Amino acid sequence: MGVVFFETLTGQLPFDGASLEEVALKQLKKRFPEPSKILPSIPKSIDKIIITACRKRPEERYPTSEAMHQAIVDAVSDKSNFMERKGILSRIFGFK
């Protein structure tokens, strides 16, 4: 679920490579990338959810899909995680 969430938000996979073996080696040896390094508008709370879901050790991941779901609900419910965004016309014309 974490990799799917990562790809959905960033538009890319966390690890790339010329072959499946190269990708598998990167998954084993490298640290999982923070989605916000690719897309800075992603809140750190969402980074944490994705990274937790993708931990190498199963006991460090969410114990159930419900637990991950609740973490997502909590993160998106906290409005401080998201920047207020103006509409496209107000940005173009400088409306406040």
N, C-alpha and C positions, 0 to 999 in steps of 0.2 A: 504494500500500500504506500509506503514511504517514497519509493522510486516513482510510482505513478503520480503521486502528489507533486513531487519534485519536477517531473517532466511537464505536468499540467501547468504549473506556475511559471517555469522558466523557458519552456519550449525546447529543452534539450535534456539529454540523459546525463546523469552525474559523472559517468566515466565513458570515454570513447576509446576506440582503438581500431587497428587495421584488421583484427581478427577477434573471434570470441575468446581465444586464449589470452590475448593482450588485455581485453576488458576484464576478464576474470582475475588476472594477476593484479591489475590496478585495484579491483574491489578488495582483494586480500591485503595488499600492501599499503595502499594510500588511505588517507583520512577522507571521510565523506565530505564533499564540498558544501559550504553553506549556500543555500539558494540566494540569499541576499547579496552574495559576492557577484552573482550573475545579474540579478535584478534588484538594485538597491532599495526599491520601494517595498520589498517584502519585509514585514516586521520580524524582529528577532524572535518573538514568541512563535511565529510560524516556522522559522529556522529550527528552533528547538524541537518542535513537534516532528518535523521531517527527519532531523538527525536522530532523534530518539527512535523513531520507527525503523530506521536503517542501521541501527547499532549491529556490530558484528556478533556480539554475544546475545543470544535470545533472551536471557534473563534480564538484560538491560533495556529491552524493547517494551512496548506496551503489552500488558498481559492479554488484552482482548481488543477486538475492534471497537467495542463500546468505550473502552478507556481512551483510545485514540480519538474517537468521535467526541467524547466529552472535552478532551483537551482542545480540540478544534473549536467547539462551541464556546468554550471559555475564552479562547484567544480572539475570536471574531466578535464576541459580545463586549469585549473591553475596547471601547472607542479610542482610548489613548494609543492603541496599536496602529491606528490608521491616520494618515494625514487628511485634513480637510481638503477637498479638491474642488476647484471652480470648474464650471462648464466651459466648453470650448469657446463659445462666443465671448464670455467674460474674460477669458485669457487673451483672446485675439485683440479685443478692443480695450482691454485694461479696466474693465468694470470692477468695482469693489463690492 
